[in-house]
Amino acid sequence: MFSFARHSKSKISNWWWTVDKVSFSLAVFLIFIGAMLVLSASPSAAHRDRLADDFAFIKKQGVFIFMGLVLMIGVSMQSLRTIRRLAVFGFLCAFAGVVLTYVVGDATKGAARWIKFAGFSLQPSEFIKPVFIVVTAWLLDANKRIEDFPGMTLAVGLFLLTGSYFVLAHVRDRIDRFLASENEIGSQIQKSMDAFANGNLLGRGPGEGYVKMTLPDVHTDFIFALAGEECGVWLTTIIVAAFAAIVVRSMTLSMRDNNLFVMYAASGLAASLGGQAIVNMCSALQLMPAKGMTLPFVSYGGSSMLASCLAMGMLLAITRKNAAAEDKDNG
């Protein structure tokens, strides 16, 4: 039988008394909100895909949520040393998966970013983000602690971000079209904007939205629009506040032990989750180009859910009380 008493030496008890329960609760809350929205969108999405089961999507999402929560809790129990090793292993696997998509990738909407197996689709690029952040944090920390270690050189990759505009035609084209569009709005963005207008302050009510009938990606890329239409401004504000709280709290906790790896990794992971949320929500509101990014914890999808839970699990592990001290004791 599990014990949560403070004096207990069990791993679960130690996790319970050291993990940041506020950030953990906020992540679980966002997952719950997402499940409710996917439940609402599931019948319409199933009809568009000509599936016999109206609730096929929410049933799959339920499996993803269970797997994600197990992954989040399991990873959050690990030591900093294990998190670093997991990040390196995960980065090598994810990078290999990204390369593999060029060979056996399944093309969806013009992008071959998925690998299909056993009836499921996996998007390796979703997993490379959190593990890359932790590996980079490790390299930057080692660069400060170990003389002549080329951590900064190994970690530098900003040129890929800026260079993509000049090298990759589809990136340049998407940005140029957005900047030159002025008042022209794509059909999906127009439907998304209409959904927010229909929802107004209090929303049309759970399950009463229209946007899910006409917007193909409403359960994935545009789930924020569904939240706005069915529940109104109050729910969208709560979602924004939840992500903001996770980011601010995680960054604040990361400075508690004056440990460079903890500060770099926690800040990076928090900024990644918050940044992806901002891109998704701003895309739905036509504040930036549609990027095809899901809303972490909320959008439908196995890769998105598992990658978000992996990132959150690492973040919780890194910001646990005494995590840095235990790491020093273990060498």
N, C-alpha and C positions, 0 to 999 in steps of 0.2 A: 504493500500500500504506500502511495506517495505521501511524503511529509513536506509541508511548507513552513515548518517552524524555523525560526531564525537560527536556532542552535543546531539544526540538522546539517549534516555534511553531505547530503545527497546532491547530485548535480542539478536536479530539478529544483530543489529548495534554494540552492545557490543562485540559479538563474532567476528565480522568482523575486528574490530580494535584491538583485543587482541590476536587472534589466530596466530600461526606461519604460514604465507601464503606460505613460501618457502617449508616447509615440506609437507604441504597440497597439494601444486601444484605438488611436486615430486611424491606423492602417486597417485594422479589422472593421472599423466603422465605414471606411471608404469601400471596402470589399462588400459589405452588406448593402450599401447604397447601390453599388454596381450590380449586384445580384437582382435587386428589385427592378432596376431599369432594364436589364437583359431579359428578365421575366416578362416585362411589358412588351419588349420588342420582338421576343421570340416567335410568336405566331406569324407576324408579318414577314420576318426574315425567312421562316420556314416555307411560307407560301411562295416567296420569290425564288427560293432554291428548289421548289417542287418536292419538298419533303413531306412524307405522310404524317409525321409526328409534329404537331404544332409547337411542342415544347422541347424539341430536339436540342436547340441552342442552350436553353437554360439547364437542361440535364447535363450537357457536356461541360457547361460552365461550373456546375456543381462539382464535377470531378476535378476540374482545374483548381477550384477554390480549396478543396480538401488537400490536394497535392501541394498547393502553394503555401497553405498554413503549416503543414508538416515541415516543408522546406524552410520556411521562415523561422519557426521555433527551433528546429534542429540546428540551423546555421547560427542562430543568435546565442546558442549555448556554448559555442566554440571559443577557444582562446585566440588571442591575436596571432600567435604563431600558426595555428591551424587555418585561420582566415587568410593569412598570406599565402600559405601553401595551396589552399583551395583556389585562391585567385589565380595563381600561376597555372595550375592544372586546368582550371576553367577557361583561362585565356587561350591556352594551346588548343583545347578542344573546340572552343567557339571559333577561333581563327581557322582551324581546319574545316569546320562546318561551313564557314563563309566561303572558303575556297571551293569546297565541294559543290556549292550551289551553282557554280559556273559550269559544272560537269553534269550534275543530275538535278539541278534546281527545277522546281515546279513553277511555271510562270503564271502569275495572277495579276490581272490588270496591267500587263506589260512589264512587270518586274519579277524576275526569277529569284526571289529571296527565300523561298521555302523548300524544305526537304520533306517529302512525304514518306511515311512508313507506318504500317499497322493501322491504317485508316486515320492517322493524325498528321498534321502538318507542323513542322518545327521551323522557326525563323532564327537561325544562329546569331544574326546581327543583334537581336534583342539581348542576348546573354553576354555579348562581348563588351557592352558598355559598363556594367558594374564591375566586372573583374578587371577590365583595363584600368579603371580608376584606382582600384586597390593596388594593382601592380605598380602603377605610376607613383602612387604615394610611397610605396616601399622603396622604389628607386630614388626618389627625391630625399627621403629620410636617410637612406644609406649614403647618399652623396654628401650629406652634412656630417655624418658620423664616421665614415671610413675614408681615410686619406687616399687620394688618387682614384677613388671609385667613380667611373664615368656615368653616374646616375642621371645627371642633368641631360647629357647627350642622348642617353638611351630613352629618356622620358619625353623629350621634345617631339611634338607632333602637330603643333599649331599650323605649320605650313600646309598640312593636308586640308585643313578647314578653309583657309583663304585660297589655296591653290585650286580647290575643287571648282570654284566659280570660273576660273580661266581654262581649266583642263577638261572638265566634264560638261559637255554641251547641254545635257538635260537639266543640270543644276542651274546653269546660266540662263537657259530658256525659261525655267519656272520663275526665277527671280525677276527677269526682265519683263515677263508678261504681267506679273503682279504689279510692278512699279509703273508700268505703262497703262494699266487697266482703267485708272481713274474711277468712273462710276460703273464700269462693266463688271458684273459679278457672275461667276459660273453658276450653273443650275443648282449644283449641290449646295454651294454657299448661300444662294438665294433662298433655298428651302430651309436651310439652317437659320438664317436671319428671320424668316417668317415664323419659325417655331418659337424663337425668343419673343417675338412680337405677340404671338398668340398666347403665350404663357403669362406674360405681364408679371404682376407682382406675386400673385398667389398660385398661378398655374391652372390648367384645365382640370386637373385631378389625375391621380394614378390610373394609368391604362387608357386615358381619354385623349391622348395626343393624336394628331394627324400626321406628323412628320414621319413616323415610322412606316406609314403606308406608301410613301413616295421616295424616301431617301434610302438608297440601298445600304449605305455604310452607317446607318444610325446606331447600330449596336456595337460598332467598333470606333471608327474615327470621329463620328459625330454624336456620340452618346451624351455629350454635354448639352447639345441642342435638345435632346429628348428630355433631359432633366429640366431644362429651362421651360419647355412647353408644358410638361405635365405637372411640375411642382413649382414653377415660377422662380422669381429672383431669390426667394429665401433659401431654397435648396442650393442653387448655384453659388450663392454667397457662402454657405456653410462648407461646400466642397472646396472653394478657394481658401477659406480660413483654415481648413484641416491641413491642406498641403503647406500653407504658409507656416502653420504651427510646427509641423514636422521638420521643416527646413530650419527655422529659427532655433527651435529647441535642440536639434541635433548639433548645429554649429556651436551653440552655447555650451553644451555638454562636452564637446570635443576639446574645448580649451581648459577643461577642469584639471587635467593632469600635466599640462605643459609638455606633451609628447608629440613630436612632429608628425610621426606616422598617423597617430590618432587624429590630429587636426587636419592633415591633408586628406586622409581617406574618408573621414566622416563628412567633412565639408564638401568633398567631391561627390560622394554618394547622395547627400542631401540635395545638392545643387542639381544633380542629374535627374532625380525624381521630380523636383520642383520645376526644373527647366522643361522637362518633357510635358509636364502638366500645363505649363504656360503655353507651350507651342500648340498643344491640342486645343486648349480653350480659346486661344487667340485665333487659331485657324477657323474655328467654328463661328467666330465673331467677325471674320474678315479683317483682322488686325495684322495678319501676316500670311504668306503663301501657304496653301494647303500642303502639308508635309507627309500626311499618311501616318502620323504618330498616334498611338493609342493613348488613352488617359490611364495612367498607372492605377492598378487595383480596381478600376471601374469598368473599363472597356471589356468586351467579350474577346476571348482568345487565350489559348493555352500558353503560347510563347510569352505574350504580354504579362499574363498573371504570374507565371513562374519566374520570369526575369525580374518583375517588380518585387516579388516576395524574396527572391535571392538578394536583391539590393537592400531591401529592408532588413533581412536577417543579418547581413554583414554589418549594416549600420547599427543595429541593436547590439551586436556582439562587440563592436568597436567602442561604443559609448557606454557599455556596462560599467558599473562602479568597480573599481579596483582592477579593471582589465589591463591597464598599463602597468600597474605595480606587479601583477601576476606575471606579465610578460618579462619584466626585468628579473624577477626571481628565477624564471626558467631559462634565463640567458638569452 
